[in-house]
Amino acid sequence: MLIRKQRLLTPGPTPLYPPALHAMMASDIHHRTKDFERVYAETLADLKTVLGTQNDVVMFCASGTGAMDAAVSNLFSAGDRVLVAHAGKFGERWVSIAKAYGLDVVEVTEEYGTPVPAQRVIDALNADNSIKGVFIQASETSTGVSHDVQAIGEAVKKTDALFIIDAITGIGTQPLDIDNWGLDVVIGGSQKPQALGSTAQGEYTLTYAVSVPARGEATLTLACAVARDEKAARQNLAATLRAKDPIADNRRAWEAFYRKDVPSFACSDPKLTELYDFRWFLLRFSTAGGDLGLFRYPVVLEGRQAFQTYCCYSAPFMAFDRNWMADPKAGWGHIASMVHAAYDDGRFPWYASPRTNDVPLNHASKTGMSLLPWTLWRWYQIHGDRKRIEPLYPGMAKNVRWWIADRDPDSNGLFSIDHQLETGMDDLFRRWKTKNPARYEAVDATVYAYLNLRAVAHLARELGRADDARAFDAYAEKSKQALLTVSWDPKQARFLDRNPDTGEMADYNSICTFYPLMTDVMGAEHLPLVRNYLLNEKEYWTAHPIPALSQTDPDFDPVKGYWRGPSWPAATSHVIEGFATTAKRLDRSLLPEAAELFRRAAANHLQPRADFYERYNPFDGRGLSNFRDYMHSWWIDIYIRHVAGLMLEDDGSLTIDPLPLDLESYALRNVPVRGHKIDVLYNDPQAGPGLTVLRDGKPLARKPDFKPGGAPLKVALPR
């Protein structure tokens, strides 16, 4: 047999190396055998090495143009706007493919033989934020010129666009750092310098297509491992995949979490039980960090997507709940990570990531309101460990001192807000008859400062810092008097914000007027605030509470407003806690309304199953955010303190005082209190009718005629 050797002088295909030709002379391997699976797996692994990527590599039975076609058709839809930079025949191919699929193409071109300057591509991209994809050749096969893929990739990374590179003559001939340059899809071809037709896909989306024949079955196993290094991740992944039934193992792990790690709650209303359990699920599911940069300890992130953040404003909300976990380090660590992330002057960062506390923000202070000092005191009430509060006390005291120095410069006891974003309530802009002040003295900021001042005073006393305790208590008293004598308007019977430049009180009726309910500031003479506003159907008492702005305010708009009308669980948690505590302290005839407020607020999250949206329509309860599982509130603490009624007092005693929620029975078990486990049982089948309190399984108190909403039961805890 005579084999005539041909010399191919085309861009592709090109002549194969002799060893490759010899390999093709071997016997065929059936594609459904283990031998083929082994060769295929080895080939994909080798291609990752060739490409220098840790991402997936996909092989196509097609020319390089087939892979180009696949990239366009799978990543974009008709009408999408894309940018194509080209200076040759194969760059023009991107244009023809994109137009064939109905894409709206923006072209940035140069003459054949001249590369398209990276800055022209960057300028075109920055000028049009509707661009969803950028296409370019790493090297233009028809002329041999190269493009600056790295510079363009850095620009594309800052947008939501995808970056797709034809590297059919680029792979192996020029540097291409796929994983670090922001290259979402890179295409090569086996007829060119390296043997592949592949796409290396981006890091954020994995899509799997599974074909299941009619009346057939298909099994798909997906697993993901995350670790500091690839070796550890692969070991974790292999261990999971070796397990006989990893799903059953996961279920057992969750069962152990509910059994050992958190207090259990069940009641005669299965919906309320479901909401309690679901909240614990989200608290565990949303936990990240632990010896990870600034996340020195595990923290609960605020939510999904863009809200996977650790924020000084919302972190205390999750801390209130996490403080009740059996392991004292759980709540403590969530609080401690913010102290480690704090700025040198004591400010807590509005946002922190494992890498930085200098996250770009729209307000200069890069901080905001935070109840973290108060949550640390609440943690101490539960767990009583002085050794753990001692290393955090300096950071808490420093933060409070920053607020005193920077936000109460005239020392009148009222604390100022420099930018509305510092409050977490983005668009609740106060109205003023005169010129808008650079800052305003805010009711919510002053309440936060007051609670934090009392907290650090308590902590200082526990640590033997008597001078600090006296100083912080004195300043707290100053803030209390300022709220009562300056912020309180007896004619309107509500608390108002103030312009420090003119003394003008803001004509703005927001939910912040109820925040003093969380404190011991108010007396019985201030309760018209509750009756005239909170319980008024024309103001705040809606079917799905609580709107962040009164219905009577001209800015009220629950559809178009962000905070200006919707009900936010974050603010609602403040008011539930405040109303329940104040009603118990000042006027127990209000307890049925406090219970009804809890019922209505809980109903927001039970439509029909447990869920947490960012905000809700106050009239129909419809979730108004396009994402769910938002942690920006607290619920476990409210359940324990006000549904089961277990309230820890500053003197170390225990009061059982549940709201009258018309529950036939409830059982709160395994609540950690200073090294012991407390159970609070109401009409329990085994314990008997009425109230039973157990410590470590032994009776601590018993009241057969106890009724929620009636006289509270004071329980002394043995030392």
N, C-alpha and C positions, 0 to 999 in steps of 0.2 A: 504494500500500500504506500502510495506517495502522498505525503502531506506537504502542501505548498504553504510556505510561510508568508503571511501578509503583514506589512508594516502600516499600522493605522496612524495617520497624521491628523486626526480629528480631535475636537475638544473632548469627545467621549462617544463611544467607549475608547479606552486606551489599551495597549497590549498588556496581558497579564504576566506576572512573574512566572518563570518556569515552575517553581515549587507549587504555585496555585494550579497550574495546568496539570501537574502530576497528581495533585490531590483529587482533581475532578475525574481522573481515570479510575478511581477506586469504585468498588461495588456500591450500588444504590442502597440507601438506608430508608426503610419505611418510616413515614413521618409520624406514625402512631406508636412507635416503639420507644423503649427506655433509652436505647442508643441515640436516637435522634434528639430526645429530650435533653440528654446530657450534652451533646454537641451544641444544641441551640442555646442552652443555659450558659455554657462556657463562652460561646460567641458573644452573647449579650454582655457578659461580664468583661470580656476583653475589649468590647467596643466602649464601655465606660472608661476604661483605662486610656484607650486611644483618644477619646474625646475629652478626657480630664473632667468628667462630671460624676456627681453622685445621684443625679436624677435619672428617671427612666429613659431607656432607649428603645425605640420601636422600629422594627425592620419592615419594609414594604416590598412586595413583589411588583415593583414598578420602577420606572426610570426616576431620575431626580425630579422631573416635572410632575410625576405622579404624587410625590411627597409634597411638592409645592401646592398642588391642587387640594390635597388632603388638609393642609394647614389652613387654606382659605375657607374651604367648605365646612370644616368642623369648628372653627373658632369664631366665625362671623355669620351674620344674617343679612339678607337683602336690605338695603337702605343704610347699613352701617357706614360710617365715614372713616376712611383709612388714608394713610399717607404713604406714597411710594416714591422713594428716591432712586433715580436710575440714570445711568450714563452708558447704556449699551444694549445689545440685543436681548440678553437674558433678564436684565432689569425690566425691559419692556414686557417681558412675559408675565411678571407680577401684575402689571396693569391689565393685560388681556384676561388673565384668570379672574382677577377681582371684578372686572366689569361683567364677565360672563355670569358671575353669581349675583349680580345686581348691586354691588357695593358702590358707594359714592367715593370716587377716587380723587385725592389731591396729589398732584404730581410736582416733584421738585427735581429738575433735570439739569444735566450738563452735556456738552458735546462728547461724542465717542472719544475715548482716550483721556478724558479729564474726570477725575473723581468728584463726586458731589461733596462740597465742603460740609463738615459736620455742623458748623454754626448755622448754615442755611436750613438744615433739617430741624435743628433745635428751635430756631426762630419760628418756623412754620408750625411746629408742634405747640409752642407756647402761645401762638396767636389763635389757636382753635382748640378749646377744651372738649369739643365733641368728638375728636379723633379717637377711635377705639383700637387702632393697630398701625404699626409702622413696619414697612417692608424695605429691605435693602439687600444688595449682594455684598458678602464679605470681600470677594474679589469678582470683578466682572469678567466672565470667561471669554467673551468676545474680544476684549481689548487687553486684559491682564491687569487693569488698574485695581487698587485696593481702596476700601473705604474705612474710615475711622470708627469701627464698630464700638469700641470702648467708650468714646466720648458720647456717641449717640445713645448708647445703652444707659449711661449714667443719667442722661436727661429723661429718657423714657421711664426709668424707675420712679421718678418723682410724679408720674401721672398714673392714670388707670389704664393706659393703653398697653397692648401687648407688642413685643418686639420680635419680629420673625426675620431670620437671616438665611438667605441662600448662600451656604458655604460649600457648595458642591466642588468648587476649585479652591476653597479657602482652608478646609480642614487639612491639616498636615503641611500646609505651605505658609501659614502665618499664625501668630498667636491668637487664640480664641479662648478666653476664660469664661466658659459658659455659666458657671455657678455664681461668679462674683461680678460679672459685668451686666447682669440684668437681662440676659438673653433668654427669652421665653421659649422660642422654638428655633432650633438650628438644623438645617437640612444638608445632608451630604449624599453622595452617590457612589456606588461601587465601581463605576467606570472611570472614576477620577483618582487622585493620588491615594486615597484610603478606601478600604472595601466596606462601604456601608451605604444604605439609604435609610436615613433615620431622622427622628425628631426627638430632641431632648426637651421635655416639657417643664413649665414653670413650677414653682414650689407651693402654690396655694390651692390648686384645684386638681383633684384626681377624679377622673371619670372612667367608669367601667361599663362596658356594654355586654350584656348577657343575653344570649338567644335561648329561648325555651320553646321546644316544639309543642304543638297542641297535645294536651294530655300527658306531657312529658315532665321531667324534673331536671333541675340543674342545681348544683351546689356551688356557692361562691364563698370563699373564705377571705376576709379582709382583716389585716392586722397592721397596727402601727406602733412603733416603739420610739420613744424620745429619750435621749440621754445626752450627757456632755460630749461623748465621743462615739464614733461609729461602732467601735468594737463593743462597747457596753450596750448600745442600742440593739445591735444584732444578737447579742447574747440574751437580752431580755425578750426579743422577738422569738428567738428559737425556743426558749423555755416555754413561752406561751403556746406556740404552735405544737410543741411536743405533748402538751397536756391532752388528756383524753377528751375533756369537755370544758374548754376555757370559758364558755358562756355560763355553765353551771358553777364554775369556780368564781366567776365574777359575781354571780347572784349570791353565793355564800359569803363573799366578802362584804356585799351590801347588807346582808342580814346581820353579819357580825357588827357592822357599823351601827345599825339601829339598836342592836341588843346591848352593846358594850360602850359605845363612844358617846352617845347622846341620851338625854332624858326621853322617855317614851310618854306619849300622850294619846289617850283614846277617850271618846265621849259618846253620848247617845246620838249626837249629830255626826253621821259619817262624813259629811262634807267638810266640817271643821277639822276632823281627824285627818282627812286627806290633805288639806291645806298645810297643816302642821308638818306632816311627813314630807310633803313635796318641798317645803322650804328647806328642810334639812338636806334633802337630795341636792338642791341647787347649791347650798352652801359647800357641800363636799365637791360637787361636780365643777364648781367655779374656782376651786382652790389651786393656786400655782405658787412656784417659788420654793424657798427653803435652801439656804446656802447658795443662792443664785444672785450674785451681784448685790444690788440694793435690796432685793427681796431676801434678806438674811434668814427670815423665817417664812413659813407658808402664809400666804395672804389670800383673801377672797377678792377676786376681781369684780368690777362693777357690773359687767354684763358681757354680751357677745359682741363680735365684730369690732367696730371702732371703740366700743366701751370695755374692751379687755384692758382695763386700766386700774391702777391703785391710786386713789384720789383722797386727799386729806378731808374733803367734805363728806364723801360717802363711806369712807373706811370705818368711821365710828358706827354707822348703821349696822354693818355686818358684825362689828365687834360686840355690840349689844347681844346679838344672837350667839355668836361663837364663844362668848364668855361662859356659856352654860355647858360646854362640852366637858366630858369626864376628865380629859387631860388638861390641866391648868395651862400648859404651854400653848394650847390651841388659840385661845383668845388673847393671851399675853403676847404671843409671837406676831399675831396679826397687828397688834398695836405697836409692838417694838420695832417692826420693820420701818414704820414711818419715822420713828425717832432716829433711826440710823440713816434715813434718807433726807433728814432735815438740812436746811441751809445753816451756815455758820452763825447767822444772827438769830436763829431760833425759829424762823418760819418753817412751817410744814409745806412741802411742795404740793401744788394743786394736783399735778400728775407726776408719777414716778414710774419708771420702767426698771427692769434689772440693770440696765446700762447707765441710766442718767436720771437726774432730777431736774434737768434743764430742758424740759419738753417745750417746744414753741407754743406760746399762748397769746391771746389777744389782750391780756391785762398785765401791766408792768410788774406788779408785785409777785406774780407767779405763785400766789398762795390764796387762801380763802378761809371761810369759817370752818371750824373743825371742833367737834366735841371729844376729841381723843383724850384729853386729861380727865374728863368726866367718865369716859368709858373705862379708864384705868382704875379709877376709884370704884366703879361698879364691879370691875373684875376682882378687886381686893375684897369687897364685901362678900363675894361668893367664895373665894379661895383662901383669903387670909394669909398669903405668903409674903412677908416683908422682904425677904431676900430678893424677890423678883421685882418688887416695885422700886427698890433702892437704885438699880442702875438706870431706870427710866425716869426717875424723878427729876434729875437735872434738866433733861430735854423738855419735860412738861413745864417745869417752872420757867425755863428760858423762853418757851413759846408764849406763855402767858405774859411774861415781862415785855416781849416784843409788842404784843397787842396793846399793853398799857402805854408804852413809849411812843409807838407809831400811830395808834388809832384812838388814843384819848389824850392828845397833846395839851388840852386845856384842863385835864384832870377833873372833869365834871362828872365822871362815872358813866357817860354814854359813849359807846364805841362806834367808830365811823367805818363806812364802806367807801373805798376809793373807786371801785368799778363794779357794776352790777354782777359781773361774772363771779366775783368773790363770794356771792351769796348762794351760788348754784341755781338761782332763779333768773335765767338769762334775760327775759324781756319784761320783768316787772319793774319798769322804769317809773320812779316816783315823779309826781307832778308838782310843780312849784309855780306860784303866782309871780314871783320875782325871778331873777336870773338863776339858772340851775347852779347849785353849788358844785365845787370840785369834788367834795365829799359830802355825805349826809350821815347823820347819827341815826343808826338803824336799830329798830326794836329787836330784830332777830340776832344781829351781831352782839348787842348788849346782853341779851339772854344767854347766848353762848358763852360770852365772857364771864358772866355771873356764875353760871354752872361750873365753868372751868376754874374760876377763882376759888369757889367753895371746895372743889375737888382737890386742888393742889394744897389748900389749907389742911384738909383732912389727911392727905398723904404726908404732909410735913409733920403733923402731930404724931402720926404712926411711926415716923422715922426719927422722932426726937428733935426736930428742927422747930423749936418753939417760936423763934423770932420770925421765921418764914411764915409759920401758921398765922401769927398775929397780923403780919403785914398783908397777907393775901385775904384774910377774913375782913380786915378793915376796908380794903379796896372793894371787896364784894358787897359790903354794907353800903359803900358809897354808890355803887351801881344800883343796888336795890332802891335806895332813896331817890336816885335820879329817875328810875323807871316810874316810881310812884308820884313824884312831884313835877316832873317835866314831861315824860312821855305819855302819861295817863291824862286823857281829856275827860273830865267828869261830865261835861255836857253831852258829848257824843258817846260816852261810856265805852271807850276803846283806847288802845295804845297807838300812838302815832310816831312816825319818823320826824326828824327835825333837821332844818338847815342850820348848821352851826354858825354861818356867817351873819344871818339875819334873825335867827330865832323862829322863823316861820315853821309851822307844823304842816307836814305834807297832807294834801287832800287826796289820799289814796287809800283804798279799803282792801288791803291784801290779807292773805291767810296769816301773815307774820304777826298780826295783832293778837293771835291766840297763843303765840309761843311762850309768853309769861306763865301760862297754865302749867308748864313743865317745872316751874320753880315754886319756892315757898314765898314768893314775893306778894302774891295777891291775898287780899282779905275778902270777907263776905261782901263788903261794899263794892267789890269789883265784879261780882257775879252777873250783873246786867250785861256784861260783855258776852256771856254765854247765852243768856235768854234772848237778848235783842239781836244777836248776830249769828252765832253758831247754830242755834235751834230755830232760826227764822227762815221759813221756806222761800222768802223773797231775797234772802241774803246768801247763806251758805248751806242750808239744810236741804240737800238734794237727794234724789234716790240713790245716786252713786257718788258718795262724798269723797273728798271735800274739794270743791273748786278752789284754785289758788287765788282767785280774785272774786270779790263779791259780784253777784248778778246785777247789783245796782250801780256798779262802777261803769262809766262810759267806755272804758277799754275792754270790758268783758267780751270775750269771743272764744268759746270753747272749740270752735272748728279751726279758725285761722291762727289763733293765739297759741304760742308754745307753752308758756306758763299762764297767760292771761285768760284763764277760763277752765282748762282741763283739770281734772282731779289727778294729782300726782301722789302715788303711794309714799314717796319720800316725805312730803309735807304732812300727809294724812297720818303717818306714824307719829309725828310730833304731837299732833292734836289729840289722837287717841290716848297716847300716854299722858299728856297733860290734862285732858278732861277727866279721865278716870282717876288720876291721882288727886286732882283738886276736888272733885266731887266727894271722894272718900274723906278728904281733909276738912272741907268747908260746908258741904251741904249734901247729905246722903240721899235726899229726895231726888237728886239729879242722876243717881246711879242707873235707873232704867234707861234714860236717854244716852248715857255713856255706853251702856250695853248695846243699845240700838245702833249707835254710831259704829261700834266694832262690827256688828252684824252686817250693816250695809257696806262697810269698807271691805270686809272679807268676801262679800258677794261679788265685788269687782273681780276677784281672782278665782271665781268658781263659775265659769260660763262655758260649758257646764262643768269642765274639769279644771283642776288647779293650774294656774298660769300666772305669770307676772309680766305685764306690759309696762312700758315706761310711764304712760299716762292714759287716762280714760275720759270719755265723754261723761260729764257729771249727770246727764239726764237719762241716757240709755245704757250706759256702762260699756259702750263699745271701746275696744282698745284702739288707741290713736297712733301708736308707734308701729313701724314696720319690722320690729324685732321683738323678741320675747326673752324670757328668763332674765329679766332686769333686776339686779340685786339692790337697787337704790332705795331701800326701806328696811325696817326691821319688824319681825313678827314673832319669832320664838320668845323673845323677852316679853312681849305683850301677852302671849299665851300664858307663860309661866306666872307673870305678875298679876294679870287681870282676868284671865279665864279660869285658871286654877287658883289664882289668888295668893300665891306664895311670894310675899314681899319681905326682903331683907332690910332691916332698919339700920341706921347709922350706929346705934348702940350695940349691934350684934344680935339683937333679938329677931324673932320671926313673927310675922303677922299673916294670918290666912284671911284674905278679904276678896273673894271673887265677885265679879260683876254678875248681876241677875240675868243670865242669858237663857233662862228657862230650859236648862239642860237637866234631863232626868238623872244623869250620872256622868261622872268623869273620873279618870285615874291618871295622875301624873306621877311617874315613877323614876327612880334613879337620878334625882337632881343632886348634883354635887354641891355640898355646903361645908366648906372648911374641913375637908378630909372625910366627910361622911356622906351617906346617901339618904336623901329625904324623899318620902312618898306622901302625896296628898291625894286622898281617896274620898270621893263623895258618892254616897249610896252604892258602895262597892258590894257585889254579891257575897264576897267572902268576909270583908271587914264589917259589913252590916250597914244599916241606914245612917244617914247623917254624915258627919265629917270624921275621918280618921287620919291622923298624921303619924307616920312611922319614921324612925331613924335607924338605918342599918337593919331594917326588918323588924324592929322592936317598937311597941307602942310609945309614942311621945305625947299624944293628945287625942282625946275622943270627945265628940259632942254630937250625940244622936239627933238633937233637934236643930242642928245647924241648917241655915238656909242662905244661899248666895244672895248678897245684897242686904242681909240682916246685920246683926252685930258681928264685928270682926272677932276673930279668935287670936289672942296674943299668946305666943308660945316662947318660953324661955329655953334657950339651947344650953344643955349642960356643957361646962368647960371640960 
